Protein backbone atom coordinates (compact mmCIF):
# COMPACT_ATOMS: atom_id res chain seq x y z
CA UNK A 1 0.00 0.00 0.00
CA UNK A 2 2.85 2.39 0.84
CA UNK A 3 4.39 1.73 -2.58
CA UNK A 4 1.11 2.61 -4.31
CA UNK A 5 0.79 5.84 -2.33
CA UNK A 6 4.40 6.73 -3.17
CA UNK A 7 3.74 6.08 -6.87
CA UNK A 8 0.56 8.20 -6.85
CA UNK A 9 2.36 10.91 -4.91
CA UNK A 10 5.11 10.99 -7.50
CA UNK A 11 2.61 11.16 -10.36
CA UNK A 12 0.20 13.71 -8.95
CA UNK A 13 2.19 15.38 -6.16
CA UNK A 14 1.29 15.56 -2.50
CA UNK A 15 0.08 19.15 -2.29
CA UNK A 16 -3.55 20.01 -2.97
CA UNK A 17 -2.61 22.35 -5.82
CA UNK A 18 -0.60 19.61 -7.60
CA UNK A 19 -3.32 17.00 -7.16
CA UNK A 20 -5.97 19.45 -8.42
CA UNK A 21 -3.84 20.37 -11.45
CA UNK A 22 -3.21 16.72 -12.36
CA UNK A 23 -6.89 15.78 -12.01
CA UNK A 24 -7.92 18.77 -14.15
CA UNK A 25 -5.34 17.66 -16.73
CA UNK A 26 -6.74 14.15 -16.97
CA UNK A 27 -10.33 15.44 -17.21
CA UNK A 28 -9.20 17.97 -19.83
CA UNK A 29 -7.70 15.27 -22.07
CA UNK A 30 -10.71 12.96 -21.61
CA UNK A 31 -13.05 15.76 -22.72
CA UNK A 32 -10.83 16.68 -25.67
CA UNK A 33 -11.08 13.08 -26.88
CA UNK A 34 -14.86 13.47 -26.78
CA UNK A 35 -14.52 16.81 -28.64
CA UNK A 36 -16.32 18.54 -25.81
CA UNK A 37 -16.04 22.30 -25.33
CA UNK A 38 -16.09 21.63 -21.59
CA UNK A 39 -12.43 20.62 -21.84
CA UNK A 40 -11.47 24.30 -21.83
CA UNK A 41 -12.51 25.25 -18.27
CA UNK A 42 -10.49 22.31 -16.94
CA UNK A 43 -7.58 23.11 -19.25
CA UNK A 44 -7.46 26.75 -18.21
CA UNK A 45 -7.52 25.85 -14.52
CA UNK A 46 -4.82 23.22 -15.06
CA UNK A 47 -2.33 25.52 -16.82
CA UNK A 48 -2.98 28.33 -14.33
CA UNK A 49 -2.21 26.00 -11.43
CA UNK A 50 0.88 24.58 -13.11
CA UNK A 51 2.15 28.11 -13.77
CA UNK A 52 1.99 28.73 -10.02
CA UNK A 53 3.59 25.36 -9.25
CA UNK A 54 6.48 25.81 -11.68
CA UNK A 55 7.10 29.38 -10.54
CA UNK A 56 7.12 28.16 -6.94
CA UNK A 57 9.77 25.58 -7.87
CA UNK A 58 11.74 28.22 -9.85
CA UNK A 59 11.12 26.42 -13.14
CA UNK A 60 10.62 29.71 -14.90
CA UNK A 61 10.72 28.42 -18.49
CA UNK A 62 7.97 25.93 -17.71
CA UNK A 63 5.99 28.65 -15.93
CA UNK A 64 6.22 30.90 -19.01
CA UNK A 65 5.18 27.97 -21.20
CA UNK A 66 1.98 27.67 -19.15
CA UNK A 67 1.18 31.31 -19.96
CA UNK A 68 1.39 30.40 -23.66
CA UNK A 69 -0.86 27.39 -23.07
CA UNK A 70 -3.39 29.60 -21.27
CA UNK A 71 -3.49 32.10 -24.15
CA UNK A 72 -3.72 29.44 -26.88
CA UNK A 73 -6.54 27.72 -24.98
CA UNK A 74 -8.51 30.98 -24.89
CA UNK A 75 -8.09 31.25 -28.68
CA UNK A 76 -8.87 27.56 -29.00
CA UNK A 77 -12.17 28.00 -27.20
CA UNK A 78 -13.28 30.62 -29.74
CA UNK A 79 -12.00 28.54 -32.67
CA UNK A 80 -13.86 25.50 -31.39
CA UNK A 81 -17.05 27.56 -30.92
CA UNK A 82 -16.77 28.74 -34.52
CA UNK A 83 -15.96 25.26 -35.84
CA UNK A 84 -19.15 23.41 -34.95
CA UNK A 85 -22.02 22.04 -36.96
CA UNK A 86 -25.57 23.20 -36.32
CA UNK A 87 -25.97 20.15 -34.07
CA UNK A 88 -23.11 21.45 -31.92
CA UNK A 89 -20.73 18.69 -33.03
CA UNK A 90 -17.12 19.80 -33.45
CA UNK A 91 -15.77 19.63 -37.00
CA UNK A 92 -12.39 17.86 -37.24
CA UNK A 93 -9.93 19.23 -39.81
CA UNK A 94 -6.84 17.75 -41.48
CA UNK A 95 -3.51 19.50 -42.00
CA UNK A 96 -2.61 20.12 -45.64
CA UNK A 97 0.75 18.95 -47.05
CA UNK A 98 1.92 22.58 -47.13
CA UNK A 99 0.91 23.13 -43.48
CA UNK A 100 2.68 19.92 -42.51
CA UNK A 101 5.90 20.96 -44.28
CA UNK A 102 5.86 24.41 -42.65
CA UNK A 103 5.21 22.94 -39.19
CA UNK A 104 8.03 20.40 -39.60
CA UNK A 105 10.48 23.12 -40.68
CA UNK A 106 9.52 25.41 -37.78
CA UNK A 107 9.66 22.54 -35.29
CA UNK A 108 13.12 21.35 -36.36
CA UNK A 109 14.52 24.89 -36.35
CA UNK A 110 13.09 25.62 -32.89
CA UNK A 111 14.39 22.36 -31.41
CA UNK A 112 17.90 22.98 -32.72
CA UNK A 113 17.93 26.63 -31.61
CA UNK A 114 16.50 26.01 -28.12
CA UNK A 115 18.59 22.89 -27.59
CA UNK A 116 21.77 24.72 -28.60
CA UNK A 117 20.96 27.67 -26.32
CA UNK A 118 20.18 25.43 -23.36
CA UNK A 119 23.31 23.39 -23.98
CA UNK A 120 25.55 26.44 -24.20
CA UNK A 121 24.11 28.81 -21.62
CA UNK A 122 22.60 26.54 -18.95
CA UNK A 123 23.37 23.33 -17.11
CA UNK A 124 20.28 21.71 -18.60
CA UNK A 125 20.18 17.94 -18.60
CA UNK A 126 19.42 16.39 -22.02
CA UNK A 127 18.94 19.88 -23.54
CA UNK A 128 17.94 18.76 -27.03
CA UNK A 129 15.47 16.15 -25.86
CA UNK A 130 14.02 18.66 -23.40
CA UNK A 131 13.76 21.24 -26.20
CA UNK A 132 12.08 18.60 -28.34
CA UNK A 133 9.40 17.95 -25.71
CA UNK A 134 8.74 21.66 -25.15
CA UNK A 135 8.64 22.58 -28.84
CA UNK A 136 6.44 19.67 -29.87
CA UNK A 137 4.08 20.40 -26.97
CA UNK A 138 3.62 23.97 -28.24
CA UNK A 139 3.03 22.68 -31.78
CA UNK A 140 0.56 20.02 -30.61
CA UNK A 141 -1.41 22.47 -28.47
CA UNK A 142 -1.60 24.94 -31.35
CA UNK A 143 -2.82 22.21 -33.73
CA UNK A 144 -5.36 21.07 -31.16
CA UNK A 145 -6.74 24.61 -30.88
CA UNK A 146 -7.18 24.62 -34.68
CA UNK A 147 -9.04 21.27 -34.50
CA UNK A 148 -6.44 19.45 -36.61
CA UNK A 149 -6.55 15.65 -36.35
CA UNK A 150 -2.76 15.47 -36.57
CA UNK A 151 -2.39 17.08 -33.14
CA UNK A 152 -2.73 13.59 -31.66
CA UNK A 153 0.20 12.29 -33.70
CA UNK A 154 2.37 15.06 -32.27
CA UNK A 155 1.15 14.37 -28.71
CA UNK A 156 2.00 10.68 -29.19
CA UNK A 157 5.56 11.62 -30.18
CA UNK A 158 5.79 13.99 -27.18
CA UNK A 159 4.63 11.28 -24.79
CA UNK A 160 7.01 8.65 -26.16
CA UNK A 161 9.99 11.00 -25.88
CA UNK A 162 8.91 12.21 -22.44
CA UNK A 163 8.52 8.67 -21.10
CA UNK A 164 12.08 7.81 -22.14
CA UNK A 165 13.53 11.08 -20.80
CA UNK A 166 11.82 10.64 -17.44
CA UNK A 167 12.95 7.01 -17.22
CA UNK A 168 16.52 8.09 -18.00
CA UNK A 169 16.30 10.68 -15.21
CA UNK A 170 14.85 8.16 -12.75
CA UNK A 171 11.46 9.91 -12.63
CA UNK A 172 9.54 6.67 -12.82
CA UNK A 173 6.16 7.87 -11.47
CA UNK A 174 6.15 10.75 -13.97
CA UNK A 175 7.01 8.28 -16.73
CA UNK A 176 3.98 6.21 -15.70
CA UNK A 177 1.79 9.33 -15.85
CA UNK A 178 3.01 10.05 -19.38
CA UNK A 179 2.31 6.44 -20.30
CA UNK A 180 -1.31 7.16 -19.29
CA UNK A 181 -1.22 10.28 -21.47
CA UNK A 182 0.15 8.16 -24.33
CA UNK A 183 -2.79 5.79 -24.04
CA UNK A 184 -5.21 8.73 -24.03
CA UNK A 185 -3.50 10.25 -27.08
CA UNK A 186 -3.85 6.96 -28.99
CA UNK A 187 -7.53 6.85 -28.05
CA UNK A 188 -7.91 10.49 -29.11
CA UNK A 189 -6.37 9.74 -32.51
CA UNK A 190 -8.77 6.83 -33.04
CA UNK A 191 -11.86 8.79 -31.98
CA UNK A 192 -11.03 11.94 -33.93
CA UNK A 193 -10.16 9.95 -37.06
CA UNK A 194 -13.48 8.15 -36.78
CA UNK A 195 -15.24 11.52 -36.49
CA UNK A 196 -13.34 12.88 -39.52
CA UNK A 197 -14.23 9.83 -41.62
CA UNK A 198 -17.86 10.28 -40.58
CA UNK A 199 -17.74 13.85 -41.87
CA UNK A 200 -16.63 12.57 -45.29
CA UNK A 201 -19.65 10.26 -45.65
Buried (B, 14 or more C-beta within 10 A) or exposed (E): EEEEEEBBBBBBBEEEEBBBBBBBBBBBBBBBBEBBBEBBBBBBBBBBBBBBBBBEEEBEEBBEBBEBBBEBBBEBBEBBEEBBEEEEEBBBBEBEEEBEEEBEEEBEEBBBEBBEEBBEEEEBEBBBBBBBBBBBBBBBBBBBBBBBBBBBBBBBBBBBBBBBBBBEEEBEBBBBBBBEBBEBBBBBBEBBBEBBEEEEE
